[in-house]
Amino acid sequence: MSEKKQNYTIGSLKVSLDKIKQLGESKAIELELHKKLLTMLAKKELVKLEYTVLKRSLDLRKKMQASFIYKLALPNLEEIAGHTLLRQLLEKNIVTCEAANYVWSKVQAKLSAFGERSAAYLANSDSKRPIVVGFGPAGIFAALLLAEAGLKPIVIERGEAIDKRVKDFQLLQTEGKFNPNSNAQFGEGGAGCFSDGKLGTRIKDDLLSLVLDVLVSFGADKSILWRQNPHVGTDKLRPIIKQIRQHIIALGGEVRFSTKLVDIELEPNLRSITVEKADSTREKIVCTQLILAPGHSARDLYHLLYAKGQKLSAKAFAVGFRIEQKQKAVNLVQYGPDYENLLTELLGPAEYHLACKVDVDGEERRVYTFCMCPGGEVIASASESGALCVNGMSYQERAAENANAAVICAVNSKDFGEDLFAGMNFQAQVEQAAYQMIGSYNAPYMKVCDFVEKSLNQVDKAALFKETDFAENLQVVKADKVLHELCQLDVKPSYLPGVVAKDLSQLYPAIITRALAKGILKLNKQMHCFASSKSNLIAPETRTSAPLRIERDKDSLMAVSAMGLYPCGEGAGYAGGISSAAVDGLKTALKIITNCCEADISELDLM
């Protein structure tokens, strides 16, 4: 892409919550902004200064002096300050110059310019409509961009449309009836439609701003554009995904649900695919541009690609449990004793991200929390009959009484073997063992204290007692009367259709079990309500990321041994979560637009 439009911004603008309570957020921001620029700009100039919030994060390092840290765009700064003064502001690092965010309406206008070339491409007897397999975040955003460029993509999705999918999921929760093709993993929207709708990501990419603006354009709250840890909520994400699908169809695209990819013809380059419909009939579709955007649970697709000679590689993942605490206890620990007097409408339920390293017989293991769901519930997320796994989910309001998170341990080939599919088979074996504990889709659970007691030997306990000052940790909890009372309240398991008490210390190999138990005690020192005597562990958490990567060329994004085949998103091993998968979908679609429309890369300046 060509050079993007620039923004003048000011960061690290600290505004106390007390000041916001007194003046309101807008006035408090203006006051601090004017203080920061007063030495450079006259008061009459400051009055004219405009700003928009780009990012807002919470600073709780001093809980009694909680503040928001803002990053602001100053759209008319150059006009007000003039060239000379603006240069001085930049030289003193009071303001910075950086790329502007993408705006979806402008991107649409840019893409519409490819309409004639797309029509000419599709009119060519040798040219075929691009096909997208998988309608999760990567597939959705890829199909959306292709449709806007006039390429009329065909989407193949093995699961059901979102409304039917929600009904199937509810049947599992209420009656224990499981549909292997329509569940928390498979269907419109992917696994993200049965999660918290988290949009945070560790990747740094300009296209992230486009992902957020697309979601806002289709109905998401505008606050996701600037929140520190943006989330949509599973209840709000579902209608947004449905609207995007309808828009793709209105632009000439197709979305075929209950349609599964069962074969790919490669000679050696892409020639066609074969799909199986709900009535078990099969159809061969000729294609030369195929985006493979599976979720991380499409295990049969990995086997198909391997049989077709495609290069796959094993990648790291982690396993463990879901842990539940009282959300009120988490609020108290994270926000401090005065949390109920803070601006709860701005703060929302507290979150946490914890990590530590533990030693198990001389081997270091990382134990950490993942995909924390404030005010949420633990859900069934299996995708295969006779197997069980769990995940976390929150609605937009995050109003449930429990908090939950995955507490997981990184695993490697020492745990399951060197074979390419060994990690994936290990996941499946754990999920089958969990199901067999009960023989239904009820989940096995265990109180945290019981799991730790059963999992650690006497040497472990003696070392940890000294290392984590667990007695001191307990004294801290007891010293805070309110926190102590909250930690003594029973945490009712939120998982449906139900839970059954089982010994979870036998589910994983001993080294993983001991690592998790040691890690839980260490993490409890970081957040004193993390592992109270009433906290639950619900098993198993195994689908943290794809166990395999479909290898692709870093420049063309095509599979290394098949022209026209584009592995994409989380299931292909190139993303981890909604936002990063959506970005990968956008990048892959841009490659196809470049190829099909014979466009120069400079023409794909989407600003």
Residue pairs with C-beta under 8 A, 6 or more apart in sequence:
1 601
1 602
1 604
1 605
1 606
1 607
2 602
2 605
3 605
4 99
4 100
4 206
4 605
4 607
5 99
5 100
5 607
6 97
6 98
6 99
6 100
7 73
7 74
7 75
7 97
7 98
7 99
7 100
7 101
8 73
8 74
8 75
8 77
8 78
8 86
8 95
8 96
8 97
9 54
9 71
9 72
9 73
9 74
9 95
9 96
9 97
9 98
10 33
10 36
10 37
10 71
10 72
10 74
10 94
10 95
10 96
11 70
11 71
11 72
11 96
12 69
12 71
13 29
13 32
13 33
13 36
13 69
13 70
13 71
13 72
14 32
14 59
14 67
14 68
14 69
14 70
15 25
15 28
15 29
15 32
15 67
15 68
15 70
16 28
16 65
16 66
16 67
17 66
17 67
17 68
17 342
17 343
17 346
18 65
19 28
19 31
19 32
20 28
20 68
20 343
20 346
21 343
22 28
23 31
25 346
29 51
29 53
29 70
29 72
30 51
33 46
33 49
33 51
33 72
34 43
34 46
34 49
36 94
37 46
37 49
37 89
37 94
38 46
40 81
40 85
40 88
40 89
40 94
41 49
41 80
41 81
41 85
45 80
45 81
48 76
48 80
49 74
49 76
49 77
49 80
50 74
50 75
50 76
51 72
51 73
51 74
51 75
52 72
52 73
52 75
53 70
53 71
53 72
53 226
54 71
54 72
54 73
54 101
54 225
54 226
55 70
55 71
55 226
55 227
55 228
56 68
56 69
56 70
56 71
56 226
56 227
56 228
57 68
57 69
57 228
58 66
58 67
58 68
58 69
58 228
58 347
59 66
59 67
59 68
59 69
60 66
60 334
60 335
60 336
63 335
63 336
63 337
63 338
64 336
64 338
66 335
66 336
66 342
68 346
73 100
74 95
77 86
77 89
77 95
78 86
81 89
86 95
89 95
90 96
90 97
99 206
100 607
101 209
101 210
101 213
101 225
102 206
102 207
102 209
102 210
102 213
102 606
102 607
103 213
104 210
104 213
104 214
104 216
104 217
105 217
106 606
106 607
107 148
107 210
107 606
108 148
110 604
110 605
110 606
111 145
111 148
111 149
111 150
111 593
111 606
112 148
112 149
112 150
114 149
114 150
114 593
114 597
114 599
115 149
115 150
117 150
117 596
117 597
117 598
117 599
118 149
118 150
118 151
118 152
118 596
118 597
119 150
121 127
121 151
121 596
121 597
122 129
122 151
122 152
127 288
127 596
128 286
128 287
128 288
128 289
129 151
129 152
129 153
129 154
129 287
130 146
130 151
130 153
130 154
130 287
130 289
130 290
130 291
130 592
130 596
131 153
131 154
131 155
131 156
131 273
131 285
131 287
131 289
131 290
131 291
132 139
132 142
132 143
132 146
132 153
132 154
132 155
132 156
132 290
132 291
132 293
133 139
133 155
133 156
133 157
133 261
133 273
133 290
133 291
133 292
133 293
133 294
134 156
134 157
134 190
134 292
134 293
134 294
134 295
134 298
134 569
134 571
135 143
135 155
135 157
135 159
135 187
135 188
135 189
135 190
135 245
135 255
135 293
136 189
136 190
136 191
136 192
136 293
136 294
136 295
136 569
136 570
136 571
136 581
137 189
137 190
137 192
137 569
137 570
137 575
137 578
137 579
137 581
137 582
137 585
138 291
138 293
138 568
138 569
138 570
138 572
138 575
138 581
138 582
138 584
138 585
138 588
139 155
139 157
139 190
139 291
139 293
139 568
139 569
139 585
140 189
140 241
140 244
140 245
140 582
140 585
141 211
141 214
141 582
141 583
141 585
141 586
141 589
142 153
142 291
142 293
142 568
142 585
142 586
142 588
142 589
143 153
143 155
143 248
143 253
143 255
143 585
143 589
144 214
144 244
144 247
144 248
144 589
145 585
145 586
145 589
145 590
145 593
146 152
146 153
146 253
146 589
146 592
146 593
147 153
147 247
147 248
147 251
147 252
147 253
148 251
149 589
149 593
149 597
150 251
150 252
151 592
151 593
151 596
152 251
152 252
152 253
152 254
153 248
153 253
153 254
154 253
154 254
154 256
154 285
155 248
155 253
155 254
155 255
155 256
156 256
156 259
156 260
156 261
156 273
156 275
157 187
157 188
157 255
157 256
157 257
157 258
157 259
158 181
158 186
158 258
158 259
158 260
158 261
158 298
159 165
159 181
159 182
159 183
159 185
159 186
159 187
159 188
159 257
159 258
160 168
160 181
160 182
160 187
160 188
160 257
160 258
161 187
161 188
161 242
161 245
161 257
162 187
162 188
162 189
162 193
162 238
162 241
162 242
163 242
164 182
164 187
164 257
165 182
165 183
165 187
165 188
165 189
165 193
166 238
168 179
168 182
168 183
168 187
169 182
169 183
169 184
169 194
171 177
171 179
172 178
172 179
172 183
172 380
172 441
172 497
173 379
173 380
173 496
173 497
174 496
174 497
175 497
176 440
176 441
176 442
176 497
178 380
178 382
178 385
178 441
180 186
180 383
180 384
180 385
181 187
181 258
181 260
183 380
183 381
183 382
183 383
184 191
184 194
184 379
184 380
184 381
184 382
184 383
184 391
185 191
185 295
185 297
185 381
185 382
185 383
185 543
186 295
186 297
186 383
187 193
187 257
188 241
188 242
188 245
188 255
188 257
189 237
189 238
189 241
190 295
190 581
191 295
191 296
191 297
191 381
191 391
191 543
192 237
192 577
192 578
192 581
193 234
193 237
193 238
193 241
194 234
194 379
194 381
194 391
194 393
195 234
195 371
195 373
195 391
195 392
195 393
195 394
195 578
196 231
196 233
196 234
196 371
196 373
196 376
196 392
196 393
196 394
196 398
197 231
197 232
197 233
197 234
197 236
197 237
197 394
197 396
197 578
198 229
198 230
198 231
198 371
198 577
198 578
199 211
199 212
199 215
199 224
199 230
199 231
199 232
199 577
199 578
199 579
200 229
200 230
200 231
200 577
200 579
201 208
201 576
201 577
201 579
201 580
202 576
202 580
203 579
203 580
203 583
205 583
207 583
207 586
207 587
208 579
208 583
209 225
210 586
210 606
211 579
211 582
211 583
211 586
212 220
212 224
212 225
212 230
212 579
213 225
214 244
215 224
215 232
215 240
216 222
216 224
216 225
218 240
218 243
218 244
218 247
219 236
219 239
219 240
219 243
220 232
220 236
220 237
220 240
221 232
221 236
221 396
223 230
224 230
224 231
224 232
229 351
231 394
231 396
232 240
232 396
233 394
233 395
233 396
233 397
233 398
234 393
234 394
234 395
235 395
235 396
236 395
236 396
245 255
248 255
249 255
256 275
258 277
258 278
259 275
259 276
259 277
259 278
260 275
260 276
261 273
261 274
261 275
261 301
261 304
262 274
262 275
262 276
262 282
262 304
263 273
263 274
263 304
264 270
264 272
264 273
264 274
264 290
264 304
264 305
264 308
264 565
265 271
265 272
265 273
265 274
266 308
266 309
266 310
266 562
266 565
268 309
268 561
268 562
268 563
269 562
269 563
269 564
269 565
270 287
270 288
270 289
270 290
270 562
270 563
270 564
270 565
271 286
271 287
271 288
272 284
272 285
272 286
272 287
273 284
273 285
273 287
273 290
274 282
274 283
274 284
274 285
275 282
275 283
275 285
276 282
277 283
287 564
288 564
289 564
289 566
289 592
289 595
289 596
290 564
290 565
290 566
291 566
291 568
291 585
291 588
291 589
291 592
292 301
292 305
292 550
292 565
292 566
292 567
292 568
292 571
292 572
293 568
293 569
293 571
293 572
293 581
293 585
293 588
294 301
294 569
294 571
294 572
295 569
295 570
295 571
296 543
296 545
296 546
296 547
296 570
296 571
297 383
297 543
297 571
298 571
299 384
299 424
299 428
301 571
302 312
302 421
302 424
302 548
302 550
303 421
305 312
305 550
306 312
306 420
306 421
309 561
310 550
310 551
310 559
310 561
310 562
310 565
311 550
311 551
311 559
311 560
311 561
312 420
312 548
312 549
312 550
312 551
313 420
313 548
313 549
313 551
313 573
314 413
314 420
314 422
314 423
314 547
314 548
314 549
315 423
315 545
315 546
315 547
315 548
315 549
315 573
316 410
316 411
316 412
316 545
317 410
317 411
317 423
317 427
317 544
317 545
317 546
317 547
318 368
318 370
318 408
318 409
318 410
318 411
318 544
318 545
319 408
319 409
319 411
319 427
319 430
319 508
319 512
319 540
319 541
319 542
319 544
320 367
320 406
320 407
320 408
320 409
320 512
320 516
320 540
320 541
321 390
321 406
321 407
321 408
321 504
321 516
321 537
321 538
321 539
321 540
321 541
322 378
322 390
322 391
322 392
322 404
322 405
322 406
322 407
322 495
322 537
322 538
322 539
322 541
323 369
323 404
323 405
323 406
323 407
323 448
323 520
323 530
323 531
323 535
323 536
323 537
323 538
324 378
324 402
324 403
324 404
324 491
324 493
324 494
324 535
324 536
324 538
325 402
325 403
325 404
325 491
325 529
325 530
325 532
325 535
326 401
326 402
326 403
326 486
326 487
326 489
326 491
326 529
326 534
327 349
327 350
327 374
327 375
327 400
327 401
327 402
327 403
328 401
328 486
329 483
329 486
329 487
329 529
329 532
330 349
330 350
330 351
330 352
330 374
330 403
330 527
330 529
331 339
331 349
331 350
332 339
332 480
332 482
332 483
332 486
332 529
333 350
333 483
333 527
333 528
333 529
334 350
334 351
334 352
334 527
335 342
335 347
335 350
337 480
337 482
339 347
339 350
348 374
348 398
349 374
349 375
349 398
349 403
350 374
350 403
351 372
351 374
352 369
352 372
352 403
352 405
352 527
352 530
353 368
353 369
353 372
354 368
354 369
354 523
354 526
354 527
354 530
355 366
355 367
355 368
355 369
355 523
356 366
356 367
356 368
356 519
356 522
356 523
356 526
357 364
357 365
357 366
357 367
358 364
358 365
358 367
358 515
358 518
358 519
358 522
359 365
359 518
360 511
360 514
360 515
360 518
361 511
363 511
365 409
365 410
365 511
365 512
365 515
365 519
366 409
366 410
367 407
367 408
367 409
367 515
367 516
367 518
367 519
367 520
367 522
367 523
368 407
368 408
368 519
368 523
369 405
369 406
369 407
369 408
369 523
370 405
370 406
370 407
370 408
370 541
370 544
371 391
371 392
371 405
371 406
371 544
372 392
372 403
372 404
372 405
372 406
373 392
373 393
373 394
373 398
373 403
373 404
373 405
374 394
374 398
374 403
375 394
375 397
375 398
375 399
375 400
375 401
375 402
375 403
376 392
376 393
376 394
376 395
376 398
376 400
376 402
376 403
376 404
376 494
377 392
377 393
377 394
377 400
377 402
377 404
377 494
377 495
377 496
378 390
378 391
378 392
378 393
378 404
378 443
378 493
378 494
378 495
378 538
379 390
379 391
379 392
379 393
379 495
379 496
380 388
380 389
380 390
380 441
380 443
380 495
380 496
380 497
381 389
381 390
381 391
381 543
382 388
382 389
382 431
382 435
382 441
384 428
384 431
386 432
386 435
387 428
387 431
387 432
387 434
387 435
388 431
388 434
388 435
388 441
388 443
388 540
389 427
389 431
389 434
389 540
389 541
389 542
389 543
390 443
390 495
390 538
390 539
390 540
390 541
391 406
391 541
391 543
392 404
392 405
392 406
394 400
400 494
401 492
402 491
402 492
402 494
404 494
406 541
406 544
407 516
407 519
407 520
407 523
407 537
407 541
408 516
408 541
408 544
409 512
409 515
409 516
409 519
411 423
411 426
411 512
413 422
413 423
415 426
415 509
415 511
415 512
416 422
416 423
416 425
416 426
417 426
419 425
420 548
421 548
423 547
423 548
424 547
424 548
427 542
427 543
427 547
430 507
430 508
430 540
430 542
431 540
431 542
433 507
434 443
434 444
434 507
434 539
434 540
435 441
437 444
437 500
437 502
437 507
438 444
438 500
438 502
440 497
441 497
442 497
442 498
442 499
442 500
443 495
443 498
443 499
443 500
443 538
443 539
444 499
444 500
444 501
444 502
444 504
444 507
444 538
444 539
445 493
445 495
445 499
445 500
445 501
445 502
445 504
445 536
445 537
445 538
445 539
446 501
446 502
446 503
446 504
446 505
446 536
446 537
446 539
447 533
447 534
447 535
447 536
447 537
448 520
448 531
448 532
448 533
448 535
448 536
448 537
449 531
449 533
451 504
451 505
451 517
451 520
451 537
452 517
452 520
452 521
452 531
454 503
454 505
455 505
455 513
455 514
455 516
455 517
456 464
456 514
456 517
456 518
457 514
460 514
460 517
460 518
464 470
464 518
464 521
464 522
465 471
467 522
468 521
468 522
468 524
468 525
469 525
470 521
470 524
470 525
473 524
473 525
473 528
476 528
477 483
477 484
477 487
477 528
477 529
477 532
478 484
483 528
483 529
486 529
487 528
487 529
487 532
487 533
487 534
488 532
488 533
488 534
489 534
490 534
491 532
491 534
491 535
491 536
493 499
493 536
493 538
495 538
499 536
499 538
502 539
504 537
504 539
505 513
505 517
506 513
507 513
507 539
507 540
508 516
508 540
520 530
520 531
521 531
523 530
523 531
524 530
524 531
529 535
545 570
545 576
546 570
546 571
546 572
546 573
548 573
549 572
549 573
549 574
550 559
550 567
550 572
550 573
551 559
551 560
551 567
552 558
552 559
552 560
552 566
552 567
552 572
552 574
553 559
553 560
556 591
557 566
557 567
557 568
557 587
557 588
557 591
558 564
558 565
558 566
558 591
559 565
559 566
559 567
566 588
566 591
566 592
567 573
567 574
568 574
568 584
568 585
568 588
569 575
569 581
569 584
569 585
570 576
570 577
570 580
570 581
574 584
575 581
575 583
575 584
590 604
593 599
593 604
594 601
594 604
